[in-house]
Each structure stands twice: as C-alpha cells, then as structure tokens.
Amino acid sequence: MTTGTFRGLITLVLIIAFLGIVRWAYSRRRREAFDEAANLPFADDEPHDEREGRR
C-alpha cells in the first residue's frame, strides 16, 4: 500500500465520519434536545430580588 492510497483511504473515512455527524446533528430525533440546550443560557436559576438591589 502506497502513501497516496493510505492518505486517500484516511480521507474517505474522515469524509464518511463527517457526513455521519452532520446527519446525526440534523436528525429530527435530536431536534428537541438541541432546542432545549440552545435555550439553557436563558434559563434563570435564581429569582431576582429587587429589594436587595441584586440584578
């Protein structure tokens, strides 16, 4: 096996892995979990108390 063939096979494996990850990320089954994760920065764990001057 020459170096060029080996590099070509590695490239093919990486392209297939990349396409698999893209397919997984955009699958309908994952949409709800990703939407929930996208809203985590907006979740408020602690209520604000205006009387104590917290913001």
C-alpha positions in Angstrom: 0.0 0.0 0.0 1.5 3.3 -1.1 1.4 6.5 0.9 -1.1 8.0 -1.6 -3.5 5.1 -1.3 -3.3 5.3 2.5 -3.9 9.0 2.6 -6.9 8.6 0.2 -8.4 5.9 2.4 -8.0 8.1 5.5 -9.6 11.0 3.7 -12.5 8.8 2.7 -13.0 7.6 6.3 -12.9 11.2 7.6 -15.5 12.3 5.0 -17.8 9.5 5.9 -17.4 10.3 9.6 -18.1 14.0 8.9 -21.2 13.2 7.0 -22.4 10.9 9.7 -22.0 13.6 12.3 -23.8 16.1 10.2 -26.7 13.7 9.6 -26.9 12.9 13.4 -26.9 16.7 14.2 -29.7 17.5 11.8 -31.8 14.4 12.5 -35.4 15.0 13.7 -34.9 12.8 16.8 -32.2 15.2 18.1 -34.1 18.5 17.4 -35.9 18.7 20.8 -32.7 18.0 22.8 -30.8 20.6 20.8 -33.6 23.2 21.1 -33.6 22.7 24.9 -29.8 23.0 25.0 -29.9 26.2 22.9 -32.2 27.8 25.5 -30.1 26.9 28.5 -28.2 30.3 28.6 -31.6 32.0 29.0 -32.7 29.8 31.9 -32.9 31.7 35.2 -31.9 29.5 38.2 -32.2 32.2 40.9 -35.1 34.6 41.1 -34.2 38.3 41.2 -34.9 40.2 44.3 -35.3 43.9 43.6 -35.4 44.9 47.3 -31.8 43.8 47.9 -30.5 45.5 44.8 -29.5 42.3 43.0 -29.6 42.3 39.3 
